[in-house]
Amino acid sequence: MRERFPPERNAEAVHSFASPSVANDVSDPRQVTLDTHRDYYAAGSYDRARLAWTLDQFLPSLQDLTILEIGCGDGAMLQLLTARGANAQGIDASSSGIARCQQDGLAAQCLDVSTDGVPFPNQSFDAVICLETFEHLMNPFYALQEVRRVLRDTGRFICSVPNPLSGHPYLYPGLFEYRNFRRFLEQGGFTIRCVRPWEWAPRETILPPILRRVPFLGGRIVAGGLRRLIEKSCRLFHVFPSFCYWLWTFECQKAELPRSQFQNVSLSTMPGSKQHLSPS
């Protein structure tokens, strides 16, 4: 489920989404997810330029690799992967997207990774791709552990999330701050090899909030020029200016993980545990 380029033609599809009463009933999280995203791709798709950029940047050689895309949508990335020689599989919670995939002969399944998990054996894939999907998930921690399970020890996990400054709404707002999401990946058992940005955040966000109300300050000359100056200065000192960009793409590899963060939380709060936290 990628929303980087929200096309106007998708506006009509909003009316066919699940009703508020259904979406607010979380007694069955899986069904809520499937209902909410059922018609996500009913009225259109997204620009493919960034999908090709992602492969060129992170996976330039795909011949005979086995790749899973989580959040495959209507199959745009799966088509690119297949055309470049990969054995690609996809999963998504949107039945309209999966229907398009299957019409095009792509291997894709409709499910909710937050509750269904990933329906493949351990260490099945050379790479897992997940672009602007984690922010849609009810249980991102479980999804991340499933990614780790099906990824081979030498495999790569390519994941992107939007910068909150883009105005994107979130289920878990703090999680998708740049530093917090890095920590989430690392706590989840991954080493981050590199991070690459895609496009600029809205230029006025480089200004203090009170100054964003002044029209001419948010233009190309003032805000745009300041943003470029700050970005170049940060790069000069080898600092990643995450706040400058629309989204971030992380390339990760599996790290050794004696136990999951979920277990760590339990051990750190369990009465009688040697790791039990208490006031000094």
LINTARA-V413184 format. One line per field, one symbol per residue. ss: DSSP state (h for helix, s for strand, l for the rest). psi: psi as a letter, one per 20 degrees, with the letter a starting at -180 (. if undefined). A space follows every 10 residues. Layout:
ss->???
psi->???
//
This chain:
ss->lllllllhhh hhhhhhlllh hhhlllllhh hhhhhhhlll llllllllhh hhhhhhhhll lllllsssss lllllhhhhh hhhlllssss ssllhhhhhh hhhllllsss llhhhhllll llllssssss sllhhhlllh hhhhhhhhhh ssssssssss sslhhhllll llhhhhlhhh hhhhhhhlls ssssssssss llhhhhllhh hhhlhhhhlh hhhhhhhhhh hhhhhhllll lhhhssssss ssssllllll hhhhhhhhhl llllllllll
psi->opkgmoqhii hhhhijrqqh hghiokhnhg hgghghjgkh jhjaarpigh ggggghghmh oipjqopppp licjjghhgg gghjjqnpqq qqiohhghgg ghhjkqoqqo rohhhhaolq rqlhqhqppn plhhiiphmh ggghhhghgi pqhjrqoopq qqphiijpqq hnghhjqghh hghggghjkq pogrpprorq rphiiiqqhh iiioghhjah gfggggghgg ghgghhjkpo mhiiqgrppp pqqprpnhqr hghggghiip piqhjppqq.
//
